[in-house]
């Protein structure tokens, strides 16, 4: 009725949109002509007839339905779905192989375990063992034995470096002594020095570089105050990339912003220990002008290390950042670079597999693009048509991303080759370097530049690898999409996308407000709240349950921090986050319900694909693609029915058994598609509509029972009163009054009792017939409610219409306005 009514809505405007569509139709009937009404009723009856025929056909045995024939459109839809499933099943292993091969290649290329152990030893040495601020030990025998106080003890580590004097002391007593064995002093054997190792397995190469980065002069924010109070003519602001006045991110291994004003000093191992310490005191010690913290914003000390066991070249970075507030940040980093492009045959094999799979994917995409261009007779139009499918976009991005990955790989290979070339040059025949002082400094500058460029390239390659893993993972979901039981996740996300997007708008506004308020409340005391990016990350961690309330309390007080944290968790973690889960689960219920009972599992689909391939190879079957192509070339009427014989006639070479299986599958798929799948929210809405209709029918039954009792009791005044009450109720007048009420009113005006008695008898007969019809409608609605509830998730099966209640016997009783007998099928009334 709804579908037939929509074309007539412009002609029959309806103000009411209640659940009783029949009443709306009757009320709008008077607004149109009789012919228009008859046309609408004709459409309704035709659709009802089609629906009844479909329901009757579904109740027949499958073989009988196949013998009657299957519509062409149902066969085509089934064959298209089967072709998509076959292609998905065939592409799934290759998509998984591409993902796994690329992951193996990334693991070999990055060598995360090797980088970890090298960084771990550097952290332990320079964060724990590089001490300064030594206390002189005692030489008395009483103190030397039990406590080891006969040796000097360093009381501070790198974390305690806060002043310029601390920097000089840590470099002189903590950092450089770790390399003291690598320095060549007068009278020492060069061969012996060159054979020394740092921490048993690492070799210090060349020397140590000390680099400072200086800020450019700018006008002070208030020139007069700066001149009066500080005697500053200009200021030197320092803003670290990614951190404002805070420490830069860890991935920024080499600080940005180097200019011509940067200064570099080299302390080569060939100079000797004593002369190196004298230069260090002169450059960085008290009274020197080389390190001016007012002008310098970053001081970096670095030394290259080579590990012959692992063929890895790394750099030890000790960096100091001088914020203009007076705060000083320190950190130690140890990035490393594997000098072997392919350290294992598995990496080369994985790269070859990835390359071959990407080439095959590119060939397939070009063929599909060519077919689309032929169909559209234009390359641009064909490309647009091809890209309308989002999975084709994923394939296209996968190809472009693969090409970009191999370009990044080639660039990184070139950088590593440059580092090897520098190490194999003449000055590096010895780790103490050959040549004079200028040649050694030039050689170390070239090595450090090539090494830092390769390390930065490896960081970029790492980011590209992570991104490309996400892209090729989407290709696996493309293979999942055509399989009914694997596509539940992608379809759920697709169904929930609109609601999730609207919820994210609310979520973003609320979280942004709390981020700003968190910065204002805690940013002055906590680093996690000091900048917008940090506070956004911290708020997300709080939603996931990672927070420390005592530090919030100490930063802003007990009451303020408690109110901020409690309201933030209540609104975001409890309400909005659970609303997100509710939206996703609601869509998941709908998608899960749409998976038909005849949907195949992955193993069943794989077995069927293999049987079809083997049957096609043996000549016992036709490929599904061939059957679909032959059927489409015939251009048959979609409503035409095909039996097994007719199917075989239209598709030459199609065996009877295969034709029967295809027709049976088409019928089962059509039945599954015809069954309505609803989400929980939609199901509850439908239950409400059914509830309203049942209440309307109950009121109609009540009215009919009262009219019937009044007529049987010859109480025409009561009949008139009841009918007038019904007329006053628009909904009841639309649903309960039929042609007989006008006749009753007409007969009530007759003075003789005989016509009243005769008409009363006819009214009773009509009312009895209407009562039987109404009871049948109520029974069907109750059955519909039960069927609807059975399709909802088990947790929601307890939902029942509001107008029905359950008695102790387990059956739903009728409302109080009806007698108990009025809902019994065997009731004589």
Residue pairs with C-beta under 8 A, 6 or more apart in sequence:
1 21
1 22
1 25
1 44
2 21
3 47
4 40
4 43
4 44
4 47
5 12
5 21
5 25
5 40
8 32
8 36
8 40
11 31
11 32
11 36
12 25
12 28
12 29
12 31
12 32
13 28
13 31
14 24
14 27
14 28
16 24
16 27
17 24
18 24
18 692
18 731
19 688
19 689
19 690
19 692
19 693
19 696
20 692
20 693
20 696
20 731
20 734
20 735
22 734
22 735
23 696
23 731
23 734
23 735
24 734
25 40
26 734
27 730
27 734
29 37
54 674
57 65
57 68
58 671
58 674
60 68
62 664
62 667
62 668
65 667
66 643
66 644
66 660
66 663
66 664
66 667
67 643
67 644
68 641
68 643
69 641
69 642
69 643
69 646
70 641
70 642
70 663
70 666
70 667
70 670
71 638
71 639
71 640
71 641
71 642
71 670
72 631
72 636
72 637
72 638
72 639
72 640
72 641
72 642
73 638
73 639
74 666
74 667
74 669
74 670
75 631
75 642
75 647
75 662
75 663
75 666
76 628
76 631
76 632
76 638
77 666
77 669
77 670
77 673
78 662
78 665
78 666
78 669
78 670
79 624
79 627
79 628
79 631
79 662
79 666
80 628
81 482
81 669
82 624
82 665
83 624
83 625
83 628
84 482
85 482
85 483
85 484
85 600
85 605
85 609
86 609
86 612
86 624
86 625
87 482
88 478
88 479
88 480
88 481
88 482
88 483
89 479
89 483
89 602
89 605
89 606
89 609
90 609
91 478
91 479
92 476
92 479
92 480
92 483
94 357
94 360
95 472
95 475
95 476
95 478
95 479
96 476
96 479
97 353
97 357
98 353
98 354
98 357
98 358
98 472
98 475
99 469
99 472
99 473
99 475
99 476
101 350
101 353
101 354
101 357
102 350
102 354
102 465
102 468
102 469
102 472
103 469
104 346
104 347
104 350
105 347
105 350
105 351
105 354
106 465
106 469
108 342
108 343
108 344
108 346
108 347
108 350
109 347
109 461
109 465
110 462
110 465
111 338
111 343
114 310
114 312
114 336
114 338
115 335
115 336
118 307
118 310
118 312
118 314
118 334
118 336
119 333
119 334
119 336
121 199
122 314
122 316
122 332
122 334
123 332
123 334
125 178
125 199
126 158
126 174
126 175
126 178
126 316
126 318
126 332
127 157
127 158
127 159
127 332
128 157
129 178
130 157
130 158
130 170
130 174
130 175
130 177
130 178
131 153
131 154
131 155
131 156
131 157
131 173
131 174
132 154
132 156
132 157
132 166
132 169
132 170
132 172
132 173
132 174
133 154
133 155
133 156
133 160
133 169
133 173
134 152
134 153
134 154
134 155
134 173
135 152
135 153
135 154
135 155
136 152
137 144
137 148
137 149
137 150
137 151
137 152
137 153
138 144
138 149
138 150
139 150
143 149
143 150
144 150
154 173
154 174
156 166
156 170
157 174
158 170
158 174
158 318
158 330
158 332
159 330
160 166
161 167
161 170
161 320
161 328
161 330
162 328
163 328
164 284
164 286
164 291
164 293
165 286
167 284
167 291
167 299
167 320
168 280
168 281
168 284
168 285
168 286
171 210
171 280
171 284
171 301
172 277
172 280
172 281
175 301
175 318
176 208
176 267
176 276
176 277
176 280
178 198
179 198
179 204
179 208
179 269
179 303
180 273
181 193
181 196
181 198
182 193
182 196
182 198
182 204
182 269
182 431
183 193
183 269
183 271
183 272
183 273
183 276
184 190
184 193
184 269
184 270
184 271
184 272
184 432
185 272
185 273
185 274
186 272
190 430
190 432
193 269
193 432
194 430
194 431
194 432
197 203
198 204
198 305
201 307
201 308
201 309
202 305
202 306
202 307
203 305
203 306
203 307
203 308
203 431
204 269
204 303
204 304
204 305
204 431
205 304
205 305
205 306
205 313
205 428
205 431
205 447
206 268
206 269
206 304
206 428
206 431
206 432
206 433
206 440
206 443
206 444
206 447
207 266
207 267
207 268
207 269
207 270
207 271
207 303
207 433
207 440
207 444
208 266
208 267
208 301
208 302
208 303
209 264
209 265
209 266
209 267
209 300
209 301
209 302
209 303
209 444
209 448
210 264
210 265
210 266
210 267
210 283
210 284
210 299
210 300
210 301
211 262
211 263
211 264
211 265
211 299
211 300
211 301
211 302
212 262
212 263
212 264
212 290
212 291
212 296
212 298
212 299
212 300
213 255
213 257
213 258
213 259
213 262
213 296
213 297
213 298
213 299
213 300
214 236
214 259
214 261
214 262
214 263
214 295
214 296
214 297
215 236
215 237
215 238
215 295
215 296
215 297
216 236
216 259
216 261
217 234
217 235
217 236
218 234
218 235
218 236
218 237
219 234
219 235
220 226
220 232
220 234
220 235
221 235
226 232
226 233
226 235
227 233
236 294
236 295
236 297
236 324
237 324
238 245
238 297
238 298
238 321
238 322
238 323
238 324
239 245
240 246
240 247
240 248
240 255
240 297
240 298
240 321
241 248
241 252
241 255
241 256
241 257
242 248
242 249
242 252
243 249
243 531
244 530
244 531
245 323
245 324
245 325
245 327
246 323
246 329
246 527
246 530
246 531
246 534
247 321
247 329
247 331
248 255
248 321
250 331
250 333
251 459
253 317
253 333
253 335
253 452
253 455
253 456
253 459
254 300
254 452
254 455
254 456
255 298
255 300
255 319
263 290
264 445
265 279
265 283
265 290
266 440
266 441
266 444
267 276
267 279
267 280
268 432
268 433
268 437
268 440
268 441
268 444
269 431
269 432
270 432
270 433
270 440
271 279
282 288
283 290
283 291
284 290
284 291
291 299
293 322
296 322
297 321
297 322
298 319
298 320
298 321
298 322
299 319
299 320
299 322
300 317
300 318
300 319
300 320
301 317
301 318
301 319
302 315
302 316
302 317
302 318
302 448
303 315
303 316
304 313
304 314
304 315
304 316
304 447
304 448
304 451
305 313
305 314
305 315
305 316
306 312
306 313
306 314
306 431
307 313
307 314
310 338
311 338
311 339
311 340
311 343
312 336
312 337
312 338
312 339
313 336
313 337
313 339
313 419
313 423
313 451
314 334
314 335
314 336
314 337
315 334
315 335
315 336
315 448
315 451
315 452
315 455
316 332
316 333
316 334
317 331
317 332
317 333
317 334
317 335
318 330
318 331
318 332
319 330
319 331
319 332
319 333
320 328
320 329
320 330
321 328
321 329
321 330
322 328
323 329
335 455
335 458
337 416
337 419
337 451
337 454
337 455
337 458
338 416
339 416
339 419
339 420
339 423
341 413
341 416
342 348
351 409
354 402
355 406
358 398
358 399
358 402
358 403
361 395
361 398
361 399
362 399
364 395
365 392
365 395
365 396
365 399
368 386
368 392
369 382
369 383
369 386
370 382
371 382
372 382
372 383
372 385
372 386
373 379
373 381
373 382
373 383
374 382
375 382
375 385
376 382
376 385
386 392
387 393
387 396
391 478
391 481
394 471
394 474
394 475
394 478
395 475
395 478
397 471
398 471
398 472
398 474
398 475
401 467
401 468
401 471
401 472
402 468
404 464
404 468
405 464
405 465
405 468
408 457
408 460
408 461
408 464
409 461
411 457
412 454
412 457
412 458
412 461
415 450
415 453
415 454
415 457
416 454
418 450
418 453
418 454
419 447
419 450
419 451
419 454
421 450
422 428
422 443
422 446
422 447
422 450
422 451
423 447
425 443
426 434
426 435
427 433
427 434
427 435
427 439
427 440
427 443
428 434
428 443
428 447
433 439
433 440
433 443
433 444
434 440
435 443
477 489
477 490
479 486
480 486
480 487
480 489
480 490
481 487
481 490
481 491
483 600
483 602
483 605
484 595
484 596
484 599
484 600
485 595
485 599
485 600
485 601
485 602
486 602
488 588
488 591
488 592
488 595
491 591
491 594
492 584
492 587
492 588
492 591
493 584
495 587
495 590
495 591
496 583
496 584
496 586
496 587
499 583
499 587
500 580
500 583
500 584
503 576
503 579
503 580
503 583
506 576
507 572
507 576
507 580
510 571
510 572
510 576
511 536
511 539
511 572
514 539
514 564
514 568
514 571
514 572
515 532
515 535
515 536
515 539
517 564
518 529
518 535
518 538
518 539
518 564
518 568
519 529
519 530
519 531
519 532
519 535
521 529
521 555
521 556
521 560
521 561
521 564
522 528
522 529
522 552
522 555
522 556
522 561
523 529
523 530
523 531
523 535
524 555
525 554
525 555
525 556
526 551
526 552
526 555
527 534
528 534
528 535
528 537
528 538
529 535
529 538
529 555
538 547
539 568
539 572
541 547
542 565
542 568
542 569
542 573
543 569
543 572
543 573
543 577
545 573
547 565
549 561
549 565
552 561
552 564
552 565
553 561
553 562
555 561
556 564
585 680
586 679
586 680
586 681
587 679
589 679
589 680
589 792
589 793
590 677
590 678
590 679
590 680
590 682
591 677
593 677
593 678
593 791
594 677
596 668
596 669
596 671
596 672
596 673
596 675
597 672
598 665
598 668
598 669
598 671
598 672
599 672
600 608
612 621
612 623
612 624
615 621
615 658
616 622
616 623
620 655
621 655
621 658
622 651
622 653
622 654
622 655
622 658
626 651
627 651
627 654
627 662
630 650
630 651
630 652
631 650
631 651
634 650
636 642
636 650
642 650
642 663
643 663
644 656
644 659
644 660
644 663
647 654
647 659
647 662
647 663
648 654
648 655
648 656
648 659
651 659
677 791
678 686
678 788
678 791
678 792
680 792
680 793
680 796
683 788
683 791
683 792
683 796
684 796
684 799
686 788
687 785
687 788
687 789
687 799
687 801
690 781
690 784
690 785
690 788
690 801
691 801
691 802
691 803
693 781
694 778
694 781
694 782
694 785
694 801
694 803
694 804
695 803
695 815
696 731
696 735
697 774
697 777
697 778
697 781
698 778
698 803
698 814
698 815
698 817
698 818
699 732
699 736
699 817
700 732
700 735
700 736
700 774
701 771
701 774
701 775
701 778
701 818
701 822
702 817
702 818
703 722
703 726
703 732
703 736
704 736
704 767
704 770
704 771
704 774
705 771
705 818
705 819
705 822
705 829
706 718
706 722
707 719
707 722
707 723
707 763
707 767
708 763
708 764
708 767
708 768
708 771
710 716
710 718
710 719
710 722
711 719
711 760
711 763
711 764
711 767
712 760
712 764
714 756
714 757
714 760
716 748
716 756
716 760
719 744
719 748
720 744
720 745
720 748
723 737
723 741
723 744
723 745
726 732
726 733
726 736
726 737
726 741
727 733
727 737
738 770
740 763
740 766
743 759
744 759
744 763
747 755
747 756
747 759
748 756
750 756
771 829
775 822
775 823
775 825
778 823
779 825
782 804
782 812
785 800
785 801
789 796
789 797
789 799
789 800
790 797
792 799
800 806
800 812
803 815
804 812
804 813
804 814
804 815
805 812
805 813
806 812
806 813
807 813
813 820
813 823
814 820
814 822
814 823
821 827
821 829
822 829
